[in-house]
């Protein structure tokens, strides 16, 4: 199961914060993926450039190791944890019909470009 929590600390900074709890983990390695495109657009988007300060923790809040394997994929060593927490901030300053945008007046989040997913858990329940 993947449970996302989205929040804003300072709307004028244009950052959307994401806490992701991943439960029922059955492997030592997980791949976090961010799409490179969004539906309706026939162009690649480098959405991962907007992710800042990605961190991963076990249930006891101990940091877990991970590495970026390409421009929009991170491989996490779960170290046997059955549940982990991923946190990151997403710079959301482009306002258009398919982007993610945060300011003092609105929060517009498009999951296609701001929420990472676990490629091995696509059929699991996802909640926001």
N, C-alpha and C positions, 0 to 999 in steps of 0.2 A: 504494500500500500504506500502511496505517495501522498503526503499532506502538505500543501503549500499555504504559507501565511504571507500576505503582501501588506506592507505598511510604508508610511512616509514619516521621516523624522523632521525634515526641514524642506517644505515644498519649494522654496525658492532655489534650492540647490539642484533641482531636477533629478534627484535620486529616488528610485523605487527600491525598497529593501525586500529581500526574499529570504524566508526561512523555509527550508524543505526538510521534513522528517520522512525518512525512508525506512519502512518496517518490513518484516518478513524476509529479510535478506538471507539468501541461501548460498552465496558464493563469496570467495575471498576478494574478488575484484568486481567492481561495477564501473560501467561507462556512463558518465553524464554527458548528454548530448544537447546541443542547442541547434535548432534547424538553421540551414543556410539560405532558406527561401521562405516565402509565405504564400499561401494560396491566392490566386488572382493576379500575381505578379510574375512576369517571365524574366526575372533577373535574380542574380544571386545577391544576397545581403550579408554583410559582415556584422551580424548582430552581436557576436561574441566580443567585439571590440568595446562594447558598452558594459561588459561585466567587469566589475572592480572588486578586489579583495574577496575572492572566493576562499572559504575556509570549510573544513570538514571535521566533525567531532563525533566521538563515541558517546554512549549513554552517560558516562562519567565526566563528560565535557573535556576529555583528553583529545588533543589534535590527532587526526589520522593523516597519513601521507597520501599524496596524490600527485599526478603529473599531467600536464597538458600534452596530449598525443597528436593533436593537430589544431587548426585554428578555432574549432568549435566543439572539441571533445576533451574531457578530463577523465583519467582513469584513477579510481579510488581503491586503495588497499583497505578493505574493511577490517582486517586483522581479526576476523571471526565474529565481529559484531553483528547482531541480528537486527539492530536498529542504529541508524546514524542521523546526524543533523548536518545539513549543508546550508551555509549562509553566504549571501553575496549581495552586492548592491549593483543596480543597473542604471546607467546614466540615460535618462529618458527626456531628451530635449527636442526631439523632432516631432512636430505635430503634423500628421497627415492621416489619411483614412486607415492605414494599416500599421502605423508605428505604435510605440509606447511613449506616453507623455505624462509628465508630472509638473504642475506648477501650483501656485497658491489658490487657483480657482478650480482645478480639476485633476483627476487621476484617471488616465485612460491606459489600460494595460491590455496589450494583445499577447496572449500566451504563446503564440507562434514565434515571437521574437524575444521574449523576456523570461520564459520559464524553461529551465533545463528539464530533461526527462532522462530516465534510465532505460537505455535501449534493451536491456535484458528483462525489463518489467513492463513492457508496453501493454500487456493484457491485465495488469493489476489495477485495482481501484485507485483513482486519482481524485482528490478533493482540494478545493481552493477556499 
